Amino acid sequence: MRHQRMAAVLGAFALGATGLTATAAPTADAGTSASTTSTTGPETSYVVLADRGGSASDLADRLKAKGAKIVSVNDKIGMVTVTSTDTGFAAKTRTMDGVYGAAEEGIVGRSPQRLSQGKLDKNKRIERPPTPAASQAKAASVGKGKGQGAKGADPLDDKLWGLDMINTAAAHQVESGDKRVKVGVIDTGVDASHPDIAPNFDRKLSRNFTYDIPAIDGPCEVESCVDPADVDNGGHGTHVAGTIAASKNGIGVSGVAPDVSIVNVRAGQDSGYFFVGPTVNALTYSADAGLDVVNMSFYVDPWAYYCQGGAPEDSPEEAAEQDMTIESMSRALRYAHSKDVTLVGALGNASTDLSNPGTDSSSPNFPEGNEHERTIDNARCRDLPVEGPEVIGVSSVGPTERKSYFSNYTKDLQSDEIEVSAPGGDSREYHGTPDYRSPANLILSSVPENVVKSEGSVDEDGNVVPEAEGSVFKDCGKVKGKQVCGYYEYYQGTSMASPHAAGVSALIVSRYGTKQGRSGFGLDADTTRSVLLRSARDKACPEPRTQTYPGLPSDYDAECVGSERFNGFYGEGIIDAQAAVAKKKP
């Protein structure tokens, strides 16, 4: 439950009077600082938050004097990331004047991992389809577009049923995007070499706020362990970016907003984990860089729910970590919104009523083996970032507009958890027909060549292996006289729904934005949000109102509460790109 975007819990954040130095990406060779006590341990990363309105730079100086190694300073929200070998660092720092809190740097989210189709884990829904037999996949007819195969469409656009559902072909007759509109992808990275991403990729603004940690990410790909800001070793971010703004260039697929700019604002590790420091720094950078829209298709680990003061069963240190994450994320999200960044987030893939999550026995799931039963008080606990302030929560629907079996929802219409719904795929639609479990029920988008090769879907010669045909596609053609090839794969999840909404948001800014200052262009975030929600197509609850999913146990059953105008499955409705840009420009 969001309770007016957590305002009742956290209050209004007073922004600092001055913005000092811009947040820098961390360096991998930070080194080990001397401990201030004789109690030493391995070098550990901590996040320290100044009191509201306090100076992070001043706090950093004080922490450095006490022996901490400064990794990054974020004066926009008063956050300092440090390393220390003092095992009592967090507890001691919390007693310092001017300190709101301190905790070992936790993970604020994770891009959903691609589990095998046979494993049903309600906290980690699959995003990749089962590997089909080639004949079965080729026979599937689901997902063939009705309008995207028209003149000017890209070769694989007939498979983008999601773009048909939200009427992008008609929208593009009016507005296909403006290069001045910049969409940030906070994810595992974006592959700028992909031929459908390259034309719209903004290298100048793209940043990587992470560094590889071999213990969780595997060996570093570069000596510094800081990947360039134009690579994606996970694939998730590139898939998201393609849905938002794949170029309409004669190969592969088209995005929802094919003429806007994509900015990689990487906060996710190669492993998919999102640590709080890089995530917060990515959000405040997005604000300072003048981005118009930010997509957040990740969800929280190690805590399924972050609880103010912790759950009753959590230790004091675990509670402090959660308090730190809630406050840091809240400050960063509010700061971004204050700079007119439209924040769009995936509602989550746990098939859960977010207004009544009940108990949680899966957290914390990092490091492994620390899980324990937790009582979730809905008044104090949050699913971040989607339940953070000012975030537009997006649920997922499949090709028949049924709520996807994995998508979260709400039964409390005052809880402010869901705003709209969008195509995210559902492999379990069309039960009892040949199209059941078909990859074509999912969302096709761009993926990096290195990822499909590493997963075995593409061989070393660059050809799709027979077992992956119908799930993975290769398309080649000439772009600006050069022969290029791109790869595309079907994923599903609210992670795929959110970028559809981010893309429509970008079209809205493109359509109704105005010149701001000498060189700026944009639209205030509240107006963008309002147009997105008002233009959504009403979608009534199913009849009967309890949605069941054949082939899945009853704990996947979900009750839809509300009216056609607003309900807990679809929010204000299914997004509609055509309706969103239908009015004349100001």
Secondary structure, DSSP 8 states (H G I E B T S, - for coil): --TTTTHHHH------S---S------S-------SSS-EEEEEEEEEEE-TT--HHHHHHHHHHTT-EEEEEETTTTEEEEEEEETTHHHHHTTSTTEEEEEE--EEEE------TT---TTS---S-----HHHHHH--TT--SSTTSTT--TTGGG-HHHHHTTHHHHHTT----TT-EEEEESSB--TTSTTTGGGB-TTT-EE-----HHHH-S-SSTTS---TT-BSSSHHHHHHHHHH---SSSS---SSTTSEEEEEE-B-TTSEEEHHHHHHHHHHHHHTT-SEEEE--B--S-SSEETT--TTS-HHHHHHHHHHHHHHHHHHHHHHHTT-EEEEE--SS--BTT---EE-S---SSTT----EE--TTTEE-TTTTSTTEEEEEEE-TTS-B-TT--B-S-TTS----EEEE---TT-STTSTTTT-GGGSEEEEE-HHHHHHTTSB-TTS-B-GGGBTTEEEEEEEETTEEEEEEEEEE-SHHHHHHHHHHHHHHHHHHH-EEETTTEEE--HHHHHHHHHHTSB-----SSSEE--TTS-GGG-EE--B-SSSBTTTBT-B--HHHHT-S---
